[in-house]
Structure formats: structure tokens, C-alpha cells
Amino acid sequence: MEKILNIGVRLSSERNLDELLVYILKSVMELAGCDAGTLYLREGDALNFEVMRNDTLGTYSGGSGEKAQLPPVPLDRGNVCAMALLEDRTICIEDVKNNRDYDFSGPIRYDAMTGYNTRSMLVVPMRNRQGERIGVIQLINALDEGGNVCAFDRDMILVLESVASQAAVTIQNVWYMEEIEALIQSFVRVMSSAIDERTPYNASHARHMAEYGGRFVEYLKTCEGQKVFSQEEKEEFLMSILLHDIGKLVTPLEVMNKEKRLFPEQHGAIAHRMEVIRLLAEIDRLAGRITEAEKQERTDGTLEAWKLVEEIDSAGFVRDEQLERLKNLYGRTYRDEQGTVRPWLEPEEYAMLSIRRGTLSEEERGTMEEHVSVTDRLLSQICFPEKLSHVREWAAAHHELLNGTGYPEHRKGDEIPYEVRMITILDIFDSLVADDRPYKRAMPVERALAILREMAGQEGKLDPELTELFVKSRCWEEAPGEPPIDKDRGGC
């Protein structure tokens, strides 16, 4: 009775399927007092070998060890384990070699190869809570107190059936949890892919970060004094990475995809305006209002203005000298066909071209920064299980900086969790080296690392210790033969 109770306690707490299957078979073998056993699980029209144990031969397979290299058992009535499942009944056989009801060619071949002597057998079907038969436990060679092979005690059959049913319910629960986790992971991949599909820019950002993050977590295990992530904590961390930009689903594409300072319609308007100014100059010359030299001066001016606009529009950084020339250009005017005085550059065009670094105005940058607040709002609607309870917080805080200059909450120091500090480093690094950003060229890795160190040291924005560990980890480099993390974005 104590053994049965202990089995019940263990079955209610075990969540690792491989370890669970091994424990079920070992426990049932111990209760039945037998020498060998096999646990099968149903898959379609066959029973798959999951765990095998033979104490006499000292052979064990399945579970955390190697899988049994045996073909599935078809569900036909000639096989005893298939019959037990099909007819939903326990089958007890005293001597398999003298039994003509079932096909025992498999055990006989096994005995011939190993020298083992299969005699008694007990086969118990496993039923889940819905009464579905999900597998079979096959026990071989019951042993008496002297260690001699004997028939299975029929008085134990009800006990073994009860334990087998408990085991089936637990296995089904583990499957349910795996299905739920697979559903969550699939949802995360879909959401991450949705951002990728929405824009050609920034397409692989989250996936790259997850790859770096997975390797960084493993590297930290080798570093004294650093957090050692459990598998569940690692999964929570990687999920936070994959969802950190989910708020960009509602960011306007014209802002997210803004490759240059000017919007296409602004760029086209300036080009058209320069052409109009040249044509008006030609008309004024033909009408005798200006000389050929004056017309040529005005034409040359439009060409120089257009060259300046093109230079600044795609520049990573606008120099003081360029800004001064732009200011002079903004001050120039011309008269249209109706005689109305108009500027060479409209105020909105001048404002966009005056952006020092990058392509976004302050208003547009604010729109981009809003994505973290949207991320928080979207993730707040998901009922994450306990082991994923930090995903929302970590994902929404990836732009917070240690010196309080980050956003949206301007957290400082210890207000920022360890995991968020890691995500921030990964995010900035990949943003610097990415070659798919519309507003900048890809930066060499060593230059990006120098910027990270500067942000951690002089600027106090990043965790200095974690930054140095990141640099040493080289986690952005794929190990030889290593499959990239999260490559498969489809299915479960």
C-alpha cells in the first residue's frame, strides 16, 4: 500500500515525459515482482516501444537513454499486447512457449538472440480519464521469493490495472501540457513572423536575438557568480525576446519603413519644383525678363540644390556644413506662373532634411518608441502560465537603460531586471550590425562592441559586467555544426 501511495504522489508531480515513462515501468515491475517489462504507447494503428527494462540481462532502453531500435507492433489480434489494447482487457499467461492463442515469435527471437528465457507474461492496457486506450504495459517473468520465475499473482492484477490507469491519466496530462506549450510557442512564432512579414526591414531581428540569447545563456553557465538559467527560465527568456517587438504590429509602415529622411511624395515634390524653377527661368529668358547668364545661374542653382537634397536625404549623419547650405537653400524663393512668391523648400521638407542622425523626426521617433507601450498592452491580454509570468515585463522593458534615459518608464539601476539588461544588450548589438535597416548601413562587429562598451562605461546605460561577458561570449557566432535556434517558424 505504501508503494502504491508513493507511486500516486510521484505520478501527480512528474512533468518530464521520458522520466515519467521510465518511472511507470520501474514501479509496475516492482509491484508485480517481475524481471523485465516494456511500455508501449499507441500511435495510429501501431504500438511504439517507449521503454524496455531487463534486470537479468542488464539492458535498459528508452526514457532518457537510447530508444529501442525495434519496429512498431501492429494492432492485430495475433499479438498479445495488441489484443490487450484492442479488447481493453488484462491478459495473463503462465508460459508463453506453450501458448497457442497469440503470436510470440518476437519474444522467441529475442530469447534466441540474447539467451533469455521468457516464460510468464502479464499485459495491462492503459486508459486515460476519457477511457481511451493510450498504451500497454507488458511485464515478463514474475519472480517468487527465491528469485525463480513463476506465474503472475492474479490477486495483483487489480492493483496493477489501477496504477496503469493512474499512469495513463498522468501521461495524458503531460501530453496536454506539451500541446498547450506547443500552442503558446506556435503563437509566439506566428506573432514574431507577422512582424517579419509586415516589413522587409528588421525582418530577422527577433530570431537573431533569440539565437544570440540562447548561446549567451549557455555561456553564462560557465561564468562564476552569474545566474544559471534552468530550462524553463531559458524558455521564458527566449520567449520574451521573440515577443519584445510585437508592438510594432501597429506602428505605421511609413514610419517603420522610412528609408530616407524625406517621404517619397516629398522627394518627388522637390524634384518637380526644381524642374518648374528651371522651366520658369527659360520662359523668363525667352520673354526677355532675364538674361541667358541669369537663366543659367538659376538652372545651376536648382542642380546644386537637388544634389544637396540627395546627399542629405540618404546620409547617416548630417554635417554642420551641410546644414548651413540647407539653411541657405530654405531661404531661397521663386515666383510661380501667377507671380506668387514660393520657397524652394517647404517647411516640412526643411524640417525632415534637418534631422541630424537617422531618418526619423522627433514625432516619428516618438511613434516608433510607442511600440514598447503597445507591446505591454498586447501582452497584458495573454494569460501566461506561472513559468512564463515575466514575459510581459521583460519584453516591454527592453528599451530601459540603467541611467534612467530609457523608455517608457525611465527605470534606473536595480529597477531593471537582470534578464532585461541582457535583452537590451542583445537588441542594441543586433540593431547595430543588422544589414536590413532602412536608415543605416550595417556596422562592423568590432565597432558595434566598442559602442556597447562605451554605453556601459562612459554613458552608464548598460550593465558593464554583462556587457563584458557578452563580448567574451562571441554568442553572435554560430558554432560549427550548430543548428540555428528557432529556425522552424511553422507548426508545432
C-alpha positions as CSV (number, residue, x, y, z in Angstrom):
1,M,0.0,0.0,0.0
2,E,2.9,2.4,0.8
3,K,4.4,1.7,-2.6
4,I,1.1,2.4,-4.3
5,L,0.7,5.7,-2.5
6,N,4.2,6.7,-3.3
7,I,3.6,6.0,-6.9
8,G,0.5,8.1,-6.9
9,V,2.4,11.0,-5.3
10,R,5.2,10.8,-7.9
11,L,2.7,10.5,-10.8
12,S,1.0,13.6,-9.8
13,S,4.2,15.6,-9.8
14,E,6.3,14.3,-12.7
15,R,6.2,16.5,-15.8
16,N,9.1,15.1,-17.9
17,L,7.6,12.5,-20.2
18,D,10.7,10.5,-20.7
19,E,11.4,10.2,-16.9
20,L,7.7,9.6,-16.3
21,L,7.6,6.6,-18.6
22,V,10.7,5.1,-17.0
23,Y,9.3,5.6,-13.6
24,I,6.0,4.0,-14.5
25,L,7.6,0.8,-15.9
26,K,10.0,0.5,-12.9
27,S,7.2,1.0,-10.4
28,V,4.9,-1.5,-12.0
29,M,7.7,-4.0,-12.3
30,E,8.5,-3.6,-8.7
31,L,4.8,-4.0,-7.6
32,A,4.5,-7.1,-9.8
33,G,7.8,-8.5,-8.7
34,C,9.0,-9.3,-12.2
35,D,12.3,-9.3,-14.1
36,A,11.5,-7.5,-17.3
37,G,9.0,-5.2,-18.9
38,T,8.1,-3.0,-21.9
39,L,5.9,0.1,-22.1
40,Y,4.2,0.8,-25.4
41,L,2.3,3.9,-26.4
42,R,-0.2,3.9,-29.2
43,E,0.3,5.9,-32.3
44,G,-2.2,5.4,-35.0
45,D,-2.6,1.7,-35.8
46,A,0.5,0.6,-34.0
47,L,2.2,0.4,-30.6
48,N,5.6,2.0,-30.3
49,F,8.3,0.8,-28.0
50,E,9.0,3.6,-25.5
51,V,10.8,2.0,-22.5
52,M,12.3,-1.5,-22.1
53,R,13.9,-3.0,-19.0
54,N,15.5,-6.4,-18.4
55,D,17.2,-6.7,-15.0
56,T,18.7,-10.2,-15.7
57,L,20.4,-9.0,-18.9
58,G,21.1,-5.6,-17.5
59,T,19.6,-4.0,-20.6
60,Y,17.6,-0.7,-20.4
61,S,16.4,1.5,-23.3
62,G,14.1,4.4,-23.7
63,G,13.4,7.3,-21.4
64,S,16.5,9.4,-21.1
65,G,18.6,6.6,-22.7
66,E,18.6,5.4,-26.2
67,K,15.3,4.5,-27.8
68,A,14.6,0.8,-28.5
69,Q,15.6,0.1,-32.1
70,L,12.5,-2.1,-32.7
71,P,9.7,-1.8,-35.2
72,P,6.2,-0.8,-34.0
73,V,3.8,-3.6,-33.1
74,P,0.8,-3.5,-35.5
75,L,-2.6,-3.6,-33.9
76,D,-3.7,-7.0,-35.0
77,R,-5.2,-9.7,-32.8
78,G,-2.3,-12.2,-33.3
79,N,-0.1,-10.1,-31.0
80,V,-0.8,-10.3,-27.2
81,C,-0.1,-6.6,-26.4
82,A,-2.2,-5.5,-29.4
83,M,-5.0,-7.9,-28.3
84,A,-4.9,-6.4,-24.7
85,L,-5.3,-2.9,-26.2
86,L,-8.0,-3.8,-28.7
87,E,-10.1,-5.8,-26.3
88,D,-9.4,-3.5,-23.4
89,R,-8.5,-6.3,-21.0
90,T,-5.6,-7.6,-19.0
91,I,-4.0,-10.8,-20.3
92,C,-2.1,-13.1,-18.0
93,I,-0.1,-16.0,-19.5
94,E,1.8,-18.6,-17.4
95,D,4.0,-20.0,-20.1
96,V,4.3,-18.2,-23.5
97,K,6.1,-21.1,-25.2
98,N,3.1,-23.4,-24.6
99,N,0.5,-20.8,-25.5
100,R,-1.1,-21.0,-29.0
101,D,-3.5,-18.1,-28.7
102,Y,-1.1,-15.4,-29.6
103,D,2.0,-14.7,-31.8
104,F,5.1,-14.9,-29.6
105,S,7.6,-15.0,-32.4
106,G,9.0,-11.7,-31.2
107,P,9.9,-12.9,-27.7
108,I,11.2,-16.2,-29.1
109,R,13.5,-14.3,-31.4
110,Y,14.6,-12.1,-28.6
111,D,15.4,-15.2,-26.4
112,A,17.3,-16.8,-29.3
113,M,19.5,-13.6,-29.7
114,T,20.1,-12.9,-26.0
115,G,19.9,-16.3,-24.3
116,Y,17.0,-15.0,-22.2
117,N,14.1,-17.3,-21.3
118,T,10.7,-15.7,-21.5
119,R,8.0,-17.6,-19.6
120,S,5.3,-15.8,-17.8
121,M,3.7,-12.6,-19.1
122,L,1.2,-10.0,-17.9
123,V,-0.2,-7.4,-20.3
124,V,-2.1,-4.4,-18.9
125,P,-3.8,-1.8,-21.1
126,M,-3.5,1.9,-20.0
127,R,-6.7,4.0,-20.2
128,N,-6.9,7.8,-19.7
129,R,-9.6,9.7,-18.0
130,Q,-11.8,9.6,-21.1
131,G,-11.5,5.8,-21.2
132,E,-9.2,6.0,-24.3
133,R,-6.6,3.3,-24.5
134,I,-3.3,5.1,-25.0
135,G,-0.8,2.2,-24.5
136,V,0.1,-1.1,-22.9
137,I,2.4,-2.2,-20.1
138,Q,3.9,-5.7,-20.8
139,L,5.5,-7.5,-17.8
140,I,7.7,-10.5,-18.2
141,N,8.8,-13.3,-15.8
142,A,7.3,-12.9,-12.4
143,L,9.8,-13.9,-9.6
144,D,9.0,-15.7,-6.4
145,E,10.7,-15.0,-3.1
146,G,13.6,-17.3,-4.1
147,G,14.1,-15.4,-7.4
148,N,12.7,-18.2,-9.5
149,V,10.4,-17.5,-12.5
150,C,6.8,-18.1,-11.7
151,A,3.3,-17.1,-12.9
152,F,2.0,-13.6,-12.1
153,D,-0.1,-13.3,-8.9
154,R,-3.7,-12.8,-10.2
155,D,-4.5,-11.0,-6.9
156,M,-2.2,-8.2,-8.0
157,I,-3.9,-7.6,-11.4
158,L,-6.5,-5.1,-10.0
159,V,-3.7,-3.2,-8.3
160,L,-1.6,-3.1,-11.5
161,E,-4.6,-2.0,-13.5
162,S,-5.3,0.8,-11.1
163,V,-1.7,2.0,-11.3
164,A,-1.7,1.7,-15.1
165,S,-4.8,3.9,-15.2
166,Q,-3.2,6.5,-13.0
167,A,-0.2,6.4,-15.2
168,A,-2.3,6.8,-18.4
169,V,-4.0,9.9,-16.9
170,T,-0.7,11.4,-16.0
171,I,0.8,10.7,-19.4
172,Q,-2.3,12.3,-21.0
173,N,-1.9,15.3,-18.7
174,V,1.7,15.7,-19.8
175,W,0.6,15.5,-23.4
176,Y,-2.0,18.1,-22.8
177,M,0.6,20.4,-21.2
178,E,3.0,19.8,-24.1
179,E,0.2,20.6,-26.5
180,I,-0.5,23.8,-24.6
181,E,3.1,24.8,-24.6
182,A,3.4,24.0,-28.3
183,L,0.4,26.2,-28.9
184,I,2.0,29.0,-27.0
185,Q,5.3,28.6,-28.8
186,S,3.4,28.5,-32.2
187,F,1.6,31.7,-31.3
188,V,4.9,33.3,-30.4
189,R,6.4,32.3,-33.7
190,V,3.3,33.5,-35.6
191,M,3.5,36.9,-33.9
192,S,7.2,37.2,-34.5
193,S,6.8,36.1,-38.1
194,A,3.9,38.6,-38.5
195,I,6.3,41.5,-37.7
196,D,8.9,40.0,-40.2
197,E,6.3,39.7,-42.9
198,R,4.9,43.2,-42.4
199,T,8.1,44.9,-43.4
200,P,11.2,43.9,-45.4
201,Y,13.3,45.8,-42.8
202,N,14.1,44.5,-39.4
203,A,12.9,41.1,-40.7
204,S,15.2,38.7,-38.8
205,H,15.8,40.9,-35.7
206,A,13.9,38.8,-33.1
207,R,15.2,35.5,-34.5
208,H,18.8,36.7,-34.4
209,M,18.4,37.9,-30.9
210,A,16.9,34.6,-29.8
211,E,19.9,32.8,-31.4
212,Y,22.4,35.1,-29.6
213,G,20.4,34.9,-26.4
214,G,20.3,31.1,-26.3
215,R,24.1,30.9,-26.7
216,F,24.6,33.8,-24.2
217,V,22.5,31.9,-21.6
218,E,24.6,28.8,-22.1
219,Y,27.8,30.8,-21.8
220,L,26.8,32.4,-18.5
221,K,26.6,28.8,-17.0
222,T,30.4,28.8,-17.3
223,C,30.9,32.1,-15.6
224,E,31.3,32.2,-11.8
225,G,28.8,34.4,-9.9
226,Q,26.3,34.7,-12.8
227,K,22.8,33.4,-13.0
228,V,22.4,29.8,-14.1
229,F,19.2,29.6,-16.1
230,S,17.0,26.5,-15.8
231,Q,15.5,25.1,-19.0
232,E,12.2,26.8,-18.0
233,E,13.8,30.1,-17.3
234,K,15.7,29.9,-20.6
235,E,12.4,29.3,-22.5
236,E,10.8,32.3,-20.7
237,F,13.8,34.5,-21.5
238,L,13.8,33.5,-25.2
239,M,10.0,34.0,-25.5
240,S,10.4,37.5,-24.1
241,I,12.9,38.1,-26.9
242,L,10.6,36.8,-29.6
243,L,7.8,39.0,-28.4
244,H,9.7,42.1,-27.5
245,D,8.7,43.9,-30.7
246,I,5.2,42.7,-31.0
247,G,4.0,46.3,-30.5
248,K,5.4,47.1,-34.0
249,L,2.4,45.4,-35.4
250,V,0.5,48.7,-35.1
251,T,3.4,51.0,-35.9
252,P,2.6,52.9,-39.2
253,L,4.6,51.3,-42.1
254,E,5.5,54.7,-43.5
255,V,7.5,55.3,-40.2
256,M,8.8,51.8,-39.8
257,N,9.9,51.5,-43.4
258,K,11.3,55.0,-43.7
259,E,14.5,54.5,-45.6
260,K,15.3,58.2,-46.1
261,R,14.6,61.5,-44.4
262,L,12.0,62.6,-47.0
263,F,8.9,60.7,-47.7
264,P,8.6,59.6,-51.4
265,E,5.9,62.2,-52.1
266,Q,8.2,64.9,-50.6
267,H,11.1,63.7,-52.6
268,G,9.0,63.8,-55.8
269,A,7.6,67.2,-54.9
270,I,11.1,68.8,-54.6
271,A,12.3,67.2,-57.9
272,H,9.2,68.6,-59.6
273,R,9.7,72.0,-58.1
274,M,13.3,72.2,-59.3
275,E,12.1,71.4,-62.8
276,V,9.4,74.1,-62.6
277,I,12.0,76.6,-61.5
278,R,14.2,75.7,-64.5
279,L,11.3,76.0,-66.9
280,L,10.2,79.3,-65.5
281,A,13.7,80.6,-65.9
282,E,13.7,79.5,-69.6
283,I,10.3,81.3,-70.0
284,D,11.7,84.5,-68.4
285,R,14.7,84.4,-70.7
286,L,12.5,83.9,-73.8
287,A,10.3,86.8,-72.6
288,G,13.3,89.0,-72.2
289,R,12.8,89.4,-68.5
290,I,16.2,87.8,-67.6
291,T,19.5,87.3,-69.5
292,E,21.0,84.0,-70.6
293,A,23.5,84.3,-67.8
294,E,20.8,84.8,-65.2
295,K,18.9,81.8,-66.6
296,Q,22.0,79.6,-66.4
297,E,22.6,80.8,-62.9
298,R,19.1,79.8,-61.8
299,T,19.4,76.5,-63.6
300,D,22.8,75.7,-61.9
301,G,21.2,76.7,-58.6
302,T,18.5,74.1,-59.0
303,L,21.0,71.4,-59.9
304,E,23.2,72.3,-56.8
305,A,20.0,72.3,-54.6
306,W,18.9,68.9,-55.9
307,K,22.4,67.5,-55.3
308,L,22.4,68.8,-51.7
309,V,18.9,67.4,-51.1
310,E,20.0,63.9,-52.4
311,E,23.2,64.0,-50.3
312,I,21.4,64.9,-47.1
313,D,18.3,62.7,-47.7
314,S,20.4,59.4,-47.6
315,A,23.2,60.5,-45.3
316,G,23.7,58.6,-42.0
317,F,24.7,61.9,-40.3
318,V,24.3,65.5,-41.5
319,R,27.4,67.7,-41.0
320,D,27.3,71.3,-39.9
321,E,28.4,72.5,-43.3
322,Q,25.5,70.6,-45.0
323,L,23.1,72.1,-42.5
324,E,24.3,75.6,-43.3
325,R,23.9,75.1,-47.0
326,L,20.4,73.6,-46.4
327,K,19.5,76.7,-44.3
328,N,20.6,79.0,-47.2
329,L,18.5,76.9,-49.6
330,Y,15.5,77.1,-47.4
331,G,15.7,80.9,-47.6
332,R,15.6,81.0,-51.4
333,T,12.3,81.8,-53.1
334,Y,10.9,82.0,-56.7
335,R,7.7,83.4,-58.4
336,D,5.3,80.8,-59.9
337,E,3.3,81.4,-63.0
338,Q,0.8,83.5,-61.1
339,G,3.5,85.7,-59.7
340,T,3.2,84.2,-56.2
341,V,6.4,84.1,-54.2
342,R,7.1,80.5,-53.1
343,P,10.0,78.8,-51.2
344,W,12.4,76.4,-52.8
345,L,11.8,74.1,-49.8
346,E,8.6,73.8,-47.9
347,P,8.8,74.0,-44.1
348,E,8.1,70.3,-43.6
349,E,10.7,69.3,-46.2
350,Y,13.3,71.5,-44.5
351,A,12.4,70.0,-41.1
352,M,12.9,66.5,-42.4
353,L,16.2,67.3,-44.1
354,S,17.4,68.9,-40.9
355,I,17.4,65.6,-39.0
356,R,20.9,65.2,-37.8
357,R,21.1,61.4,-37.4
358,G,18.9,58.7,-38.9
359,T,15.8,59.3,-40.9
360,L,13.1,59.9,-38.2
361,S,11.8,63.2,-36.9
362,E,11.2,63.6,-33.2
363,E,7.5,63.0,-33.8
364,E,8.2,59.9,-35.8
365,R,10.7,58.6,-33.3
366,G,8.1,59.0,-30.6
367,T,5.7,56.9,-32.7
368,M,8.4,54.2,-33.0
369,E,9.1,54.3,-29.3
370,E,5.4,53.9,-28.6
371,H,5.8,50.2,-29.7
372,V,7.0,49.2,-26.2
373,S,3.9,50.5,-24.6
374,V,1.8,48.7,-27.2
375,T,3.8,45.6,-26.5
376,D,2.9,45.8,-22.9
377,R,-0.8,46.4,-23.6
378,L,-1.0,43.5,-26.1
379,L,0.8,41.0,-23.8
380,S,-1.3,42.1,-20.8
381,Q,-4.2,40.4,-22.6
382,I,-2.5,37.0,-22.6
383,C,-2.9,34.7,-19.6
384,F,0.6,33.5,-19.3
385,P,1.2,30.4,-17.1
386,E,3.3,30.9,-13.9
387,K,6.5,29.7,-15.5
388,L,6.1,32.4,-18.2
389,S,4.9,35.1,-15.8
390,H,7.8,37.5,-16.6
391,V,7.5,37.5,-20.4
392,R,5.3,40.6,-20.4
393,E,7.5,42.7,-18.1
394,W,10.8,41.7,-19.8
395,A,9.5,42.2,-23.3
396,A,8.1,45.6,-22.6
397,A,11.1,46.9,-20.8
398,H,13.9,46.2,-23.4
399,H,14.5,49.9,-24.0
400,E,15.0,50.9,-20.4
401,L,18.6,52.0,-19.6
402,L,20.5,51.9,-16.3
403,N,21.0,55.7,-16.1
404,G,17.2,56.3,-16.5
405,T,17.4,57.7,-20.0
406,G,15.5,54.8,-21.5
407,Y,11.8,54.4,-22.0
408,P,8.9,54.1,-21.4
409,E,9.2,54.2,-17.6
410,H,12.7,55.6,-17.3
411,R,13.7,52.9,-14.8
412,K,17.2,53.1,-13.2
413,G,19.7,50.7,-11.8
414,D,18.3,47.8,-9.8
415,E,14.8,48.6,-11.1
416,I,15.8,46.9,-14.3
417,P,15.8,43.0,-14.0
418,Y,18.9,41.0,-14.9
419,E,17.1,39.4,-17.9
420,V,16.0,42.8,-19.3
421,R,19.6,44.0,-19.1
422,M,20.6,41.1,-21.2
423,I,17.8,41.7,-23.8
424,T,18.8,45.3,-24.1
425,I,22.4,44.4,-24.9
426,L,21.2,41.8,-27.5
427,D,18.8,44.3,-29.0
428,I,21.3,47.1,-29.4
429,F,24.0,44.9,-30.8
430,D,21.8,43.3,-33.4
431,S,20.4,46.8,-34.4
432,L,24.0,48.0,-34.9
433,V,25.2,45.1,-37.0
434,A,21.9,44.5,-38.9
435,D,22.2,44.9,-42.7
436,D,18.4,45.2,-43.2
437,R,17.7,48.6,-41.6
438,P,16.4,51.3,-43.9
439,Y,18.1,54.2,-42.1
440,K,21.7,52.9,-41.7
441,R,24.4,50.7,-43.1
442,A,25.5,47.5,-41.2
443,M,28.2,48.2,-38.7
444,P,31.3,46.0,-38.3
445,V,31.1,43.8,-35.2
446,E,34.1,45.2,-33.5
447,R,32.8,48.8,-33.9
448,A,29.4,47.7,-32.5
449,L,31.2,46.1,-29.5
450,A,33.1,49.3,-28.9
451,I,29.8,51.3,-28.9
452,L,28.4,48.8,-26.4
453,R,31.4,49.2,-24.1
454,E,31.1,53.0,-24.4
455,M,27.4,52.8,-23.5
456,A,28.2,50.6,-20.5
457,G,31.3,52.7,-19.4
458,Q,31.2,56.4,-20.1
459,E,27.5,56.7,-20.6
460,G,26.3,54.3,-17.9
461,K,23.4,53.0,-19.9
462,L,24.2,49.3,-20.0
463,D,25.3,46.7,-17.3
464,P,29.2,46.8,-17.5
465,E,29.7,43.3,-16.3
466,L,27.1,41.7,-18.6
467,T,28.4,43.8,-21.5
468,E,31.9,42.4,-21.0
469,L,30.5,38.9,-20.7
470,F,28.6,39.4,-23.9
471,V,31.7,40.5,-25.7
472,K,33.7,37.5,-24.4
473,S,30.9,35.1,-25.2
474,R,31.0,35.7,-29.0
475,C,27.4,34.4,-28.9
476,W,26.6,36.0,-32.3
477,E,29.0,33.5,-33.9
478,E,27.3,30.2,-34.8
479,A,29.2,27.2,-33.5
480,P,30.3,24.7,-36.1
481,G,27.5,22.2,-36.8
482,E,25.1,24.0,-34.5
483,P,21.5,24.3,-35.8
484,P,20.2,27.9,-35.5
485,I,17.7,28.5,-32.8
486,D,14.0,28.8,-33.8
487,K,14.6,28.3,-37.5
488,D,11.4,26.5,-37.9
489,R,8.7,29.1,-37.5
490,G,5.8,26.9,-38.7
491,G,3.7,24.2,-37.0
492,C,4.2,22.8,-33.5
